[in-house]
Each structure stands twice: as C-alpha cells, then as structure tokens.
Amino acid sequence: MNKTFWNKDKETVSLGFWGRRKVRRAILWAFFIILSTLILSIDVLPEQTSLKEGDIAQEDVFYEGADYTYVSQIRTTEAKNQAASGVEQVYHIDGQVLNDLQGTIDGDFLSINRIANNGQSKSEQVAALEEVLAGDYDDTILQYMLSLNETERASLRDSLKNIISMVMQPGVMAEELATAKTNIEDDIKALNISTSEQTFLITLAQNLNLKANKEYDAVATASQVEDILRSVKPVQVTVQSGEKIISRGLTVTAADVEMLQSLGMQSQNSRILPYVGVLILVCAIYTLIIVYIRLYHPQTRGREANLVLMGTLINFNLLLCKLLSLLTISYQPAIADQVGFLFPLAASSMLLAVLLGRGVAIFITVLMGVCLGLVMDAQLPFAAVAIVGGLVGIFRTSVLNQRGQFVSSSLYIAGANIIVIGAWGLINNSSFYLIGVGMILGLINGILSSILAVGILPFFESAFRITTVVKMLELSNSNHPLLKRLMMEAPGTYHHSILVGNLAEAAAEPVGADPQLVRAASYYHDIGKLRRPYFFIENQQPGENPHDKLQPTLSTLVIASHVKDGVEMLHEHKFPEEIIDIVEQHHGTCILSYFYHKAKENAENPDEISKEDFRYPGPRPQTKEAALVMLADSVQAAVQSIENPSKGQIEQIVREVVRSKMEDEQLQDCHLTFKDIEKIMQTFTMVLGGLHHARIVYPEQVAQEMGKYKNGNGNSSANSKQTKKNKNQQRAEESLAPGGETDHN
C-alpha cells in the first residue's frame, strides 16, 4: 500500500515500497559510481603482448608502469636446483670391517710367533704354519718368516696394518674392492723390505676377507638437500618504470613470459579482472561516504542537490588527476615521475568545506586520496601529499569570511605540500634535485588549488543553490541594489534593519545559530516595505499617518503585506531560500494588536471582531535564525521607543518582549531551549545597553537650545517632541503587547 504525505511546499509525494526519493538517490549514486569507475579505468591495463617461450622478439618491450616487484617462481626453482646440486652425497663407513681385517692380521702373526717358538723341526713348523694360514704360500717364504725374530715380524705386521688402514679408512664401496686390493699390493711393493717379505705380505693380503665398508646414505643425503632448499629465499625481481624487459631479436625465455604475466602485459591474462577490482574499490568508497553521511550528516543527505554536488566534485577531481597522470615529459623524466604532486585535491576539499561543511570535506578528502593513489599506481607519496594539502585547505576555509581567504589558504597548502614532499624525499634518500622538483610542484599545487576553488565556487553556489558564508557577506554589503533602495526610499526602515542585524548577530553564536545568515536576513527582513514605505511609522514625517484615514482591517492588510511583498522581491532577485524563509517567518502569526483594539473600539459589537483576522499569515519561526530575527526586530523597536532608557529599563523591556512571544507560542517550532532564550536576553541587554549609554550634555548645546526657545521655536520644538513621544509610546505599547507588532503605521 502506498503511503503519501504533505511536504513543506504542499507537494504530495508517493513513497511506494522504497519511495521515489530513495530510488532517485540510488540512481544518482549508481551514476556516479559508474562514472568514477570509468575514469579510474582509463589506461588501467598496461600495454599487452602475446609472446611465448621460444619466440623471437620482433621489437623491444618496455615496461611503462610504476616500479613493481614480484616473486619469480622460475628463477626461484633455478636457484633451488643450483643449491641442491652443490650438496654432496652422504655415505656411511662401517669401521668394524677395518677392525676385523686388522684383527685377522694380528691373529696370523701371533700364530707365526707361536709356531716359531714351539721347538719343532723346520719342516714340522712349515707344515703347521701352512695349516694355520689360509692360502697358497711357498714353503721357502714360510721358512723365511719363521727364521725372523719377533721384532722383525712385528714390523712387517704393522706395515701391513697401516697399508690396510690407509686404503680402508676413507671407505671402499663394493665396486671399488678390486681397486683397493691393487692399491694394497702396490703399497706393499713400495715397502723397503726384502722380496720374500713382500711376497708373504701380498699373499697374506690376498687371503684377507676384504669387504666394502662404505655405503650411500639416501636418508641423510635427502635431509641435507631439504635443509639447503629451505635456506633458499624466493627470488624477487624488481622492474623499474621505463625498463626494457625484452630486447628485439632475442629468444623469449620462460622467465620472460613469467615477467610479462606478472606485470599484466601478457594478453592471455584476464582483461576483465582489473576493471572488476576498480569497480569493487569505487563501490567500497562510495558506500563509506553514503554510510557516513547517513549517520553523521543527515541534513546533507536530505537535499539531492548535495549528493549531486559531492558526486560532481569527486569525479571532477578524479578526471583532472587522471588527465595529469597521463602527461608525458620525455625530456624531463624527473618531472614526469613526480607529476602526481600537482594533483589539486585541495581545491575539491576547500569547495566541499565551504559548500557542505568541514566533516563531510575531511571524510571525502581521505577517500579521494585513496583513489589518487590508485591513479598513480598505488604510489603512497602522492596520496599523502594530496590528503595533507586537502586537510590544510579544509581547516583554513571552514571558517571562511571572504574570498580573499583562499589566497592565504594557497600559501598554507603549498607549505604543507613542501614539508611532506621534503620529508618523504629524505626518508627515501632521494637526490636533492628530485626533492627540489617535487617541492616546486607542491608549491604550484597549492596555488592551482586556490585558483580552481575561487573560480569554481560561484558556479557551484548558483548551480546547486547553496548559500555560503561568502554569499552572505556579499548580500550584507551596503552596495547591494536592494539595500541602496532601502536606504534611499525608506531610511527609517534601513536604520532599523541595520540595528536589528547587529543585535541578532551578537546573539547568534551563543545559541549555535549562523551569525552571517542572521545578519543578512535581518538586513532584508523588512525589504517588503519598499512597496509602501510611507505606511510605516519609522518612515513617516511628523503629523503624516495615512492609517488615520483607513479602516483597521485595511491597515492590517497593508501592514501584513510587507512580508509577502518582501518574499516576492527576494525571489525576483534570486535570494537564497534560507533568507527568504526567515523573511517569511520573522513575524510568525503575531497579532497586529493596535489595529485589533482599534477595530473593537470602532465596532458596534466588539465581540464579533476576531483576533485571527488581525494576525500575520505566518508560518512561525522554524529555525533559530528566524526566531532571533523576530526577537531582535521586536526588542529593538521597543527599546528605541524609550528615550534614554536605563540599563534596568532595557533589561525589563527585553524580557517583556521575549515573554510576550513565548506566551503567544511564536517560539514553539524553532528548537530554542530555555537556556538559549536566557542567553539571547542577556546578549540583547548587553548590546542595547552599549547603544543607549548616557551622553554628556555640553553647555554649548544647552545655550543653543535656549536660544531657539527664546527666538520662538519653543512651541515647535515642544510639538515635535510631543509627536515623537506619542509615536514612541505607541511603539512601546505594541511591542510589549502579547503578539504585538510595531510596524503598524
């Protein structure tokens, strides 16, 4: 079921399920998201190639993106293979084999010593020795060995053991046994001993059970290979911007293809994924903006024009930065590499601060800095400089008082840019030349940002109907055509409006109202009196009051019409809606009590006279600013009606006027608290006390007045004073009456 309601302008709006406003907002956000994605996607993919391993490069291939580092799997594998190839195989040597061989040798020589000392005949000893020693020995050799003494036989034993040890200790594998036996025989022949002794030792060695004592240890070898592979770090390859990565005429290797793929330059890579990534990032940024505004700045979200303004500024900034990033300065590569320092993000930041407020500007500036980093291939220095410069611009213009303040802001922005660029250059150990180039670009950035902000601000003010502080100051200028007319055609009203402006502005800041808006609205609150200025008492000459000839009802229509006339005149001059609303509300639904009582006096049946016929059409003040103008208007008129009031009288009048408005329920819709009202009354009393301070009467003035009186002007002066007294009394009565109005005649 559709739900309808009446908005402020009496326009019926159908909400439906989501509501038309929500649909419009969704369409606006979707449009700006797509636009930002398209802008950021310009040149997002590097130049593509289709080279394969083994191809011959037909031209040089250069990398044009930002410096990029990637891990090369191919080169890492090559490094691991090279490291593994240097690992020696691990072998296990069985020491027991050598011990057994030496034990056999010791046992054979012990047998020889034992038989040589058993007292048997030589033939019996030889036979016994042949039986003990395994192998084919010549009897002559055995007799020779038996003939040696034990010391000589021990020397031969030790020599054989040393030879066996030297051959077997390093380890002998099964396939190396034949070589080992040959080496043993050669070593024996090299001994400085007799031929018989050599023959015996060779025969003894040949009869030994020579076994392999060295085996390959696969487990230990594999463990060493794993350790060395773990120590090999992944090979990182850094490609610098502008580097030639493939030379013409050379064969393309697997590592070259891997580099092209890592840099996104191989056409076989998916071309849609980078764009999807950009879209996701843009959606995330806009989602943050939407949530932030919804939670903390609902008043900004309430106007669709504000959303259009934000989207326009964001995309204008992105487009400008993107165009700058595409600049190529071939003869000055140092400048080309630092062109990102030129990005005038601060211009958009200042415009957002002036048009939508500091909070929105700060949040969007930080997010736009992220986008800026994306534009410059994730270069953090450019994003940092842009964000810092933008924040400085926001802080300098969030309390803008005049357009010239943009000029000083440019100096602050430039200074902040120079500091950040210099610091970053020192951190990266850049050359002083590069740091200097960056600082110059940062200086240009600050100046360019202010120029753009000053030049664009009036167009945004007009296009989006946003009233800035600067606009308020311009409207408050006494040279404005309407104020000039008011000063010439209704000087009394002009003087009253200026005083009301001073009074209301002083009370605005203590209650959290906009001082500039209050002052500007006060200046124009009675601008409708230009249509018939002589119908209002402050513009009348003594003795001339056209209301004396009119019926009270007609006088009421004439007086009340100045509100409607003022609204029409301000619309004709394209004034901001904020000021027009205050002009429309500054009398609320107050009663023109003077004419109401006059009508009752003239009526045959006073009970038939209704108060409602003598009220302003309203509406009542809806904002603090409108309420301040209403109160200042009434208070100023009431105090002005009293000649030389004391401070106590001023305070009493102020409180009576404010009380009358409250009793008439004119302050019900403006969100003023009792604390705010007390602050307003105190401020009014203080300001009016300063305006109506006591003056010294100089003797010359007294003598002059006495001379006039003696010359016959006394009656005229007295009449004038009496007329003024009557008017002032009339003003005071009307101001202090509940719902009263002072501008009746």
C-alpha positions in Angstrom: 0.0 0.0 0.0 1.4 3.4 -1.0 1.8 6.0 1.7 1.5 9.7 0.9 2.4 12.8 3.0 2.5 16.5 2.5 5.9 18.1 2.4 6.8 21.7 3.3 5.7 23.1 -0.1 2.4 21.2 0.0 3.5 18.8 -2.7 2.1 15.3 -2.4 4.9 12.7 -2.6 4.2 9.0 -3.1 6.6 6.8 -1.2 5.7 3.3 -2.5 7.8 0.4 -1.2 11.1 2.2 -1.2 9.9 5.7 -2.0 10.7 7.8 -5.1 13.3 9.8 -3.3 15.2 6.7 -2.4 15.0 5.5 -6.0 16.3 8.8 -7.2 19.2 8.7 -4.7 20.1 5.2 -5.7 20.1 6.2 -9.4 22.4 9.2 -8.6 24.8 7.1 -6.6 24.9 4.4 -9.3 25.6 7.0 -11.9 28.5 8.5 -10.0 29.9 5.0 -9.2 29.9 4.1 -12.8 31.4 7.4 -13.8 34.2 7.1 -11.2 34.9 3.6 -12.4 35.2 4.7 -16.0 37.5 7.5 -15.1 39.8 5.3 -13.0 39.7 2.6 -15.6 41.3 4.8 -18.2 44.7 3.3 -19.1 44.4 0.9 -16.1 45.8 -2.0 -18.2 49.5 -1.9 -19.4 50.4 -2.5 -23.0 49.7 -6.1 -23.9 51.9 -8.6 -25.7 51.4 -12.2 -26.9 54.9 -13.6 -26.7 55.5 -17.3 -25.9 58.6 -19.2 -24.8 60.9 -19.8 -27.7 59.6 -16.9 -29.8 61.9 -14.4 -31.3 61.1 -10.8 -30.1 60.3 -8.6 -33.1 60.7 -5.4 -31.1 61.9 -4.1 -27.8 59.4 -4.4 -25.0 59.4 -1.7 -22.3 57.5 -1.6 -19.0 55.7 1.8 -18.6 54.0 1.2 -15.2 55.2 2.1 -11.8 58.1 0.3 -10.2 56.9 -3.3 -9.5 58.4 -6.2 -7.6 57.2 -9.8 -7.9 58.4 -13.3 -6.9 59.7 -15.3 -9.8 58.8 -18.9 -9.5 61.1 -19.9 -12.4 64.1 -18.2 -11.0 63.4 -19.4 -7.5 63.3 -23.0 -8.9 66.6 -22.5 -10.7 68.2 -21.2 -7.5 66.9 -24.2 -5.6 68.2 -26.6 -8.2 71.6 -25.0 -8.2 71.8 -25.1 -4.4 70.7 -28.8 -4.4 73.3 -29.7 -7.0 76.0 -28.5 -4.7 75.0 -30.9 -1.9 77.5 -33.8 -1.6 76.1 -37.3 -1.2 76.2 -38.7 2.3 77.9 -42.1 2.8 78.1 -44.4 5.9 81.5 -46.0 6.6 81.5 -49.3 8.6 84.5 -49.2 10.9 84.1 -52.8 12.0 85.3 -54.0 8.6 88.7 -52.4 9.2 88.8 -53.7 12.8 88.1 -57.3 11.6 90.9 -57.1 8.9 93.4 -55.8 11.4 92.3 -58.5 13.9 92.9 -61.2 11.3 96.4 -59.8 10.6 97.2 -59.8 14.3 96.0 -63.4 14.7 98.1 -64.6 11.7 101.2 -63.1 13.1 100.5 -64.5 16.6 100.3 -67.9 15.0 103.6 -67.4 13.3 105.3 -66.4 16.5 103.7 -69.3 18.4 104.8 -71.9 15.8 108.3 -70.4 15.5 108.8 -70.9 19.3 107.3 -74.5 19.7 110.6 -76.3 19.3 109.6 -78.4 16.3 111.7 -79.1 13.3 111.6 -76.7 10.4 109.6 -79.0 8.2 107.1 -79.5 11.0 106.8 -75.8 11.7 106.3 -75.1 7.9 103.6 -77.8 7.8 101.9 -76.4 10.9 102.1 -72.9 9.5 100.5 -73.9 6.2 97.7 -75.4 8.1 97.1 -72.3 10.1 97.4 -69.7 7.4 94.7 -69.9 4.7 96.1 -69.5 1.3 98.8 -70.8 -1.1 102.2 -70.0 0.4 105.6 -71.1 -0.9 107.5 -73.2 1.7 110.6 -71.2 1.2 108.7 -68.0 2.1 107.3 -69.6 5.2 110.7 -70.9 6.3 112.0 -67.3 5.8 109.2 -65.9 8.0 109.9 -68.5 10.7 113.6 -67.5 10.6 112.8 -63.9 11.5 112.7 -62.7 15.1 109.6 -61.4 16.7 110.6 -57.8 16.3 111.1 -58.2 12.6 107.8 -60.0 12.2 106.0 -57.2 14.3 107.4 -54.6 11.9 106.0 -56.4 8.9 102.7 -56.8 10.7 102.4 -53.1 11.5 103.4 -52.1 7.9 100.6 -54.3 6.5 98.1 -53.0 9.0 99.0 -49.4 8.1 98.6 -50.1 4.4 95.2 -51.7 5.0 94.1 -48.8 7.2 95.1 -46.2 4.7 93.1 -47.9 2.0 90.0 -48.8 4.0 89.6 -45.8 6.3 88.3 -43.4 3.6 85.8 -46.0 2.8 85.7 -48.6 0.0 82.5 -49.3 -1.9 81.7 -52.8 -3.3 82.6 -51.7 -6.8 85.9 -50.3 -5.5 87.2 -53.6 -3.9 89.3 -54.6 -6.9 91.0 -51.2 -7.0 91.5 -51.4 -3.2 93.3 -54.8 -3.5 95.5 -53.4 -6.2 96.3 -50.4 -4.2 97.2 -52.6 -1.2 99.5 -54.7 -3.3 101.2 -51.7 -4.8 101.7 -50.2 -1.4 103.3 -53.4 -0.2 105.7 -53.5 -3.1 106.7 -50.0 -2.3 107.9 -51.0 1.2 111.6 -51.1 1.8 111.7 -54.8 2.6 113.0 -58.0 1.0 111.3 -59.7 -1.8 110.4 -62.7 0.4 108.8 -60.3 2.9 106.9 -58.5 0.1 105.7 -61.9 -1.3 104.5 -63.0 2.1 102.6 -59.8 2.8 101.0 -59.7 -0.6 99.9 -63.4 -0.2 98.5 -62.6 3.3 96.6 -59.6 2.0 95.1 -61.5 -0.9 93.9 -64.1 1.5 92.2 -61.5 3.7 88.4 -61.3 3.6 88.3 -57.7 2.1 84.8 -56.3 2.2 83.2 -53.0 1.3 82.9 -50.6 4.3 81.3 -47.6 2.5 77.5 -47.4 1.7 75.4 -44.5 0.3 73.1 -42.9 2.9 70.0 -41.8 1.0 68.1 -40.6 4.1 70.9 -38.3 5.3 71.5 -37.0 1.8 67.8 -36.1 1.4 67.8 -34.4 4.7 70.7 -32.2 3.7 69.0 -31.3 0.4 65.9 -30.3 2.3 67.9 -28.1 4.6 69.6 -26.3 1.8 66.3 -25.9 -0.1 64.7 -24.3 2.9 67.6 -21.8 3.1 67.0 -20.6 -0.5 64.8 -17.4 -0.4 62.3 -16.7 -3.1 63.9 -14.7 -5.9 62.3 -11.3 -6.2 62.5 -9.4 -9.4 62.1 -5.6 -9.4 61.1 -3.9 -12.7 61.5 -0.2 -12.9 59.3 2.2 -14.9 60.6 2.6 -18.4 62.9 -0.5 -18.1 63.4 -2.6 -21.3 62.5 -6.1 -20.3 62.8 -7.9 -23.7 65.3 -7.0 -26.4 64.5 -7.3 -30.1 66.0 -10.3 -31.8 66.5 -12.4 -28.6 64.7 -15.6 -27.9 61.9 -15.3 -25.3 62.6 -17.4 -22.2 60.2 -18.9 -19.7 61.4 -16.2 -17.2 60.5 -13.5 -19.8 57.0 -14.9 -20.2 56.6 -15.1 -16.4 57.6 -11.4 -16.1 55.1 -10.4 -18.7 52.4 -12.2 -16.9 53.3 -10.8 -13.5 53.3 -7.2 -14.9 49.9 -7.8 -16.5 51.4 -7.4 -20.0 50.5 -10.8 -21.4 47.3 -10.8 -23.4 46.4 -14.3 -22.2 45.7 -12.8 -18.8 42.1 -11.9 -18.0 41.4 -8.4 -19.1 38.2 -8.0 -17.1 39.6 -8.6 -13.6 41.4 -5.3 -13.3 38.2 -3.5 -14.1 36.3 -5.6 -11.6 38.9 -4.6 -9.0 38.4 -0.9 -9.8 34.6 -1.3 -9.6 34.9 -3.0 -6.2 37.2 -0.3 -4.8 34.9 2.5 -6.1 31.8 0.8 -4.6 33.6 0.5 -1.2 34.5 4.2 -1.2 31.0 5.4 -2.1 29.5 3.0 0.4 31.6 4.6 3.1 30.5 8.0 2.0 26.8 7.1 2.0 27.0 5.5 5.4 29.0 8.4 6.9 26.5 11.0 5.6 23.5 8.9 6.7 24.9 8.6 10.3 26.5 11.9 10.9 25.2 14.4 8.3 21.5 13.7 7.6 20.9 17.3 6.8 23.3 17.0 3.9 21.7 13.8 2.7 18.3 15.5 2.8 19.0 17.6 -0.3 19.5 15.6 -3.5 21.4 18.6 -4.9 24.0 18.0 -2.2 24.5 14.4 -3.4 24.9 15.7 -7.0 27.4 18.2 -5.7 29.5 15.6 -3.9 29.5 13.3 -6.9 30.3 16.1 -9.3 33.3 17.3 -7.2 34.6 13.7 -6.7 34.5 12.9 -10.4 35.8 16.3 -11.4 38.8 15.8 -9.2 39.4 12.2 -10.4 39.1 13.3 -14.1 41.5 16.1 -13.6 44.0 13.9 -11.7 43.7 11.2 -14.4 44.5 13.7 -17.1 47.5 15.0 -15.3 48.7 11.4 -14.7 48.7 10.8 -18.5 51.1 13.7 -19.1 54.4 12.6 -20.6 57.5 14.8 -20.4 60.1 12.8 -22.2 62.9 15.3 -21.9 62.4 15.8 -18.2 61.9 12.3 -16.7 62.4 13.6 -13.1 59.4 15.9 -13.5 57.3 13.2 -15.3 57.9 10.8 -12.3 56.6 13.4 -9.8 53.7 14.8 -11.7 51.4 13.3 -9.0 52.5 16.2 -6.7 50.5 18.5 -9.0 47.1 16.9 -8.2 44.9 19.8 -6.8 42.9 17.7 -4.4 42.8 20.6 -2.0 40.6 22.5 -4.5 37.8 20.0 -4.1 38.4 19.7 -0.4 38.0 23.5 0.1 34.9 23.6 -2.0 33.4 20.8 0.0 34.2 22.5 3.3 32.7 25.8 2.1 29.6 24.2 0.5 28.8 21.2 2.7 30.8 21.6 5.9 34.1 20.5 7.4 33.1 17.0 8.5 32.0 15.9 5.0 35.0 17.5 3.4 37.5 15.7 5.7 36.0 12.3 5.2 35.7 12.6 1.4 39.2 14.1 1.1 40.8 11.0 2.8 38.8 8.6 0.5 39.7 10.7 -2.6 43.4 10.3 -1.5 42.9 6.6 -1.8 41.6 7.0 -5.3 44.6 9.2 -6.1 46.9 6.5 -5.0 45.1 4.2 -7.5 45.5 6.7 -10.3 49.3 6.8 -9.7 49.7 3.0 -9.5 49.5 2.9 -5.7 52.2 5.5 -5.0 51.8 6.4 -1.4 53.8 9.8 -1.5 51.3 11.3 -4.0 48.3 10.2 -1.9 49.9 11.5 1.3 50.7 14.9 -0.1 47.2 15.3 -1.6 45.5 14.3 1.7 47.6 16.6 3.9 47.2 19.5 1.5 43.5 18.9 1.3 43.1 18.8 5.1 45.1 22.0 5.5 42.8 23.7 2.9 39.8 22.5 4.8 41.0 23.9 8.1 41.8 27.2 6.5 38.4 27.7 4.7 36.0 26.0 7.1 35.6 29.4 8.8 35.7 31.4 5.6 34.9 35.1 5.9 35.9 36.4 2.5 37.0 35.1 -0.9 40.4 36.6 -0.3 41.0 34.0 2.4 41.5 31.5 -0.5 44.8 33.3 -1.3 46.2 32.8 2.2 45.0 29.2 2.1 47.1 28.6 -1.0 50.2 29.6 0.9 49.3 27.2 3.8 48.6 24.4 1.3 51.8 25.0 -0.6 53.8 25.0 2.7 52.2 21.7 3.8 52.9 20.1 0.5 56.6 21.3 0.6 57.1 19.9 4.1 55.6 16.4 3.2 57.4 16.2 -0.1 60.7 17.1 1.5 60.3 14.7 4.4 59.4 11.9 2.0 62.4 12.6 -0.2 64.7 12.4 2.8 63.1 9.2 4.0 63.7 7.6 0.6 67.2 9.1 0.3 66.3 10.9 -2.9 68.6 13.3 -4.6 68.3 17.0 -3.7 67.4 17.7 -7.3 64.4 15.4 -7.2 63.3 16.8 -3.8 63.6 20.3 -5.2 61.5 19.4 -8.3 58.9 17.9 -6.0 58.8 20.9 -3.8 58.3 23.2 -6.8 55.4 21.1 -8.0 53.9 21.1 -4.4 54.1 24.9 -4.5 52.3 25.1 -7.9 49.7 22.6 -6.5 48.8 25.0 -3.6 48.4 28.0 -5.9 46.5 25.9 -8.5 44.1 24.6 -5.9 43.2 28.0 -4.7 42.7 29.4 -8.2 40.4 26.5 -9.0 38.4 26.8 -5.8 37.9 30.6 -6.2 37.0 30.2 -9.9 34.5 27.3 -9.4 32.9 28.4 -6.2 30.4 30.9 -7.7 29.2 28.4 -10.3 28.6 25.8 -7.7 26.8 28.3 -5.4 24.5 29.2 -8.3 24.0 25.8 -9.8 23.2 24.0 -6.5 21.6 27.0 -4.8 23.9 26.7 -1.8 24.3 29.8 0.3 27.9 30.1 1.5 29.4 32.5 4.0 30.9 34.4 1.1 27.5 34.8 -0.4 26.1 36.1 2.9 28.8 38.6 3.1 28.1 39.8 -0.4 24.4 40.2 0.4 25.2 42.1 3.6 27.2 44.7 1.6 25.5 48.1 1.7 26.2 48.4 -2.0 23.6 45.8 -2.8 20.9 47.3 -5.0 18.1 46.4 -2.7 19.9 47.8 0.4 20.6 51.0 -1.6 17.0 51.4 -2.4 16.0 50.8 1.2 18.5 53.4 2.4 17.2 56.0 -0.1 13.4 55.2 -0.1 12.9 54.0 3.5 15.8 55.4 5.6 14.0 54.7 8.8 13.5 51.0 7.9 17.1 50.8 6.7 18.4 52.2 10.0 16.1 49.8 12.0 17.3 46.8 9.9 21.0 47.6 10.5 20.4 47.7 14.2 18.3 44.5 14.1 21.2 42.9 12.3 23.8 43.9 14.9 21.5 42.8 17.7 20.6 39.4 16.2 24.2 38.6 15.0 25.5 39.2 18.5 23.1 36.6 20.0 23.6 34.0 17.2 26.8 32.4 18.1 26.0 31.8 21.8 23.0 29.7 20.8 24.6 27.9 17.9 23.0 29.9 15.1 24.6 31.1 11.9 25.7 34.7 12.5 26.2 35.6 8.8 22.8 34.2 7.9 21.2 36.1 10.8 22.8 39.4 9.8 21.9 39.1 6.1 18.3 38.1 6.9 18.0 41.0 9.3 19.1 43.5 6.7 16.3 42.3 4.4 13.6 41.3 6.8 11.6 44.4 6.1 12.5 44.8 2.5 8.8 44.5 1.5 8.2 47.9 3.0 9.8 49.4 -0.2 6.4 48.9 -1.9 4.7 51.3 0.5 7.3 52.8 2.8 5.2 55.8 4.0 2.7 53.4 5.6 5.3 52.5 8.3 5.9 54.8 11.2 9.7 54.9 11.0 9.5 56.4 7.5 6.7 58.9 8.2 7.1 62.7 8.7 5.6 64.3 11.8 1.8 64.6 11.5 1.5 62.4 8.4 -0.1 59.0 9.1 -2.2 57.5 6.3 -3.7 54.9 8.7 -5.7 57.7 10.3 -7.9 57.6 7.1 -8.1 53.8 6.8 -10.2 51.1 8.4 -8.3 48.9 10.8 -8.9 45.8 8.6 -7.4 47.6 5.6 -4.5 48.9 7.6 -3.9 45.3 8.8 -3.8 44.1 5.2 -1.4 46.9 4.2 1.0 46.3 7.1 0.9 42.5 6.9 1.5 42.6 3.1 5.1 43.8 3.6 6.0 40.2 4.4 4.5 38.8 1.2 6.0 41.7 -0.8 9.4 41.1 0.7 9.3 37.4 -0.2 8.3 38.3 -3.8 11.1 40.9 -4.1 13.7 38.4 -2.8 12.5 35.7 -5.2 12.8 38.2 -8.1 16.4 39.0 -7.1 17.1 35.2 -6.7 18.0 35.4 -3.0 18.8 32.2 -1.1 15.9 30.2 0.3 17.3 30.4 3.8 17.0 34.2 3.8 13.5 34.1 2.1 12.3 31.7 4.8 13.4 33.9 7.6 11.8 37.0 6.0 8.6 35.0 5.6 8.7 33.8 9.3 10.0 36.8 11.1 6.5 37.9 12.2 5.2 34.4 12.6 1.5 34.5 13.3 1.7 37.6 15.6 -1.4 39.8 16.2 -1.4 43.4 15.0 -2.9 44.3 18.3 -3.1 48.1 17.7 -5.5 47.6 14.8 -7.3 44.8 16.5 -8.1 47.0 19.5 -8.9 50.0 17.2 -11.4 47.8 15.3 -13.0 46.7 18.6 -13.4 50.3 19.6 -15.0 51.2 16.3 -17.2 48.2 16.1 -20.9 48.3 17.3 -20.5 44.7 18.5 -16.9 44.2 19.7 -17.4 40.5 20.3 -17.7 40.0 16.6 -14.2 41.1 16.0 -11.9 38.1 15.8 -8.2 38.1 16.6 -7.4 35.7 13.8 -8.4 38.4 11.3 -5.6 40.6 12.6 -2.7 38.0 12.6 0.2 37.7 10.2 -0.2 34.7 7.9 2.9 33.0 9.2 4.4 30.5 9.5 6.0 30.7 12.9 9.8 30.7 13.0 11.1 27.3 12.1 14.8 27.9 12.9 16.9 29.5 15.5 17.9 32.1 13.0 14.3 33.1 12.2 13.5 33.3 15.9 16.5 35.6 16.5 15.4 38.0 13.8 11.8 38.0 15.2 13.0 38.8 18.7 15.7 41.3 17.7 13.1 43.1 15.5 10.6 43.5 18.3 13.2 44.2 21.0 15.0 46.9 19.0 11.7 48.7 18.2 10.6 48.5 21.8 13.8 49.9 23.2 14.1 52.6 20.6 10.6 53.8 21.6 12.0 54.8 25.1 14.1 57.9 25.3 17.4 57.5 27.2 16.4 54.2 28.8 18.4 52.9 31.8 20.1 49.5 31.9 17.3 48.2 34.1 14.6 49.5 31.8 16.3 47.9 28.8 16.5 44.5 30.6 12.9 44.8 31.6 11.8 45.6 28.0 13.8 42.8 26.6 12.3 40.2 29.0 8.8 41.5 28.4 9.1 41.3 24.7 10.5 37.8 24.8 7.9 36.7 27.3 5.1 38.0 25.1 6.4 36.0 22.1 6.6 32.9 24.2 3.1 33.4 25.6 1.8 33.8 22.0 3.6 30.4 21.2 5.7 32.0 18.5 8.8 30.1 19.6 7.3 26.6 19.6 8.9 25.4 16.3 12.4 26.9 16.3 14.2 24.5 18.7 15.3 27.1 21.1 15.8 25.9 24.7 15.2 27.9 27.8 18.9 28.2 28.2 19.2 29.6 24.7 16.5 32.1 25.4 18.2 33.3 28.5 21.5 33.7 26.6 19.6 35.7 23.9 18.1 38.1 26.5 21.4 38.6 28.2 23.1 39.4 24.9 20.3 41.7 23.8 20.5 43.6 27.1 24.3 43.9 26.9 24.3 45.2 23.3 21.4 47.6 23.7 23.0 48.9 26.9 26.0 49.8 24.9 24.0 51.5 22.2 21.9 53.6 24.7 24.6 54.7 27.0 24.3 58.1 28.8 25.6 61.2 26.9 27.1 64.4 28.3 25.1 67.5 27.6 27.5 70.2 26.6 26.9 73.9 27.7 27.0 75.0 24.1 24.1 72.7 23.3 22.1 74.0 26.2 22.7 77.6 25.2 21.8 76.8 21.6 18.5 75.2 22.7 17.7 78.1 25.0 18.4 80.5 22.2 16.0 78.6 19.9 13.4 78.7 22.6 13.8 82.4 23.2 13.5 83.0 19.4 10.1 81.5 19.4 10.9 77.9 18.4 10.0 76.5 21.7 6.5 75.7 20.8 7.5 74.0 17.6 10.2 72.0 19.4 7.7 71.1 22.1 5.2 69.9 19.5 7.8 67.9 17.7 8.9 66.3 21.0 5.2 65.6 21.8 4.6 63.9 18.4 7.7 61.8 18.8 6.7 60.9 22.3 3.3 59.8 21.1 4.9 57.6 18.4 7.4 56.1 20.8 4.6 55.4 23.3 2.6 53.7 20.6 5.7 51.6 19.6 6.3 50.6 23.2 2.7 49.5 23.7 2.6 47.5 20.6 6.0 45.8 21.3 5.1 44.8 24.8 1.6 43.6 24.0 1.3 39.8 23.6 1.9 39.1 19.9 2.2 42.8 19.2 3.6 44.4 16.1 5.4 47.7 15.9 5.3 48.3 12.2 1.6 49.2 12.1 1.9 52.8 11.0 
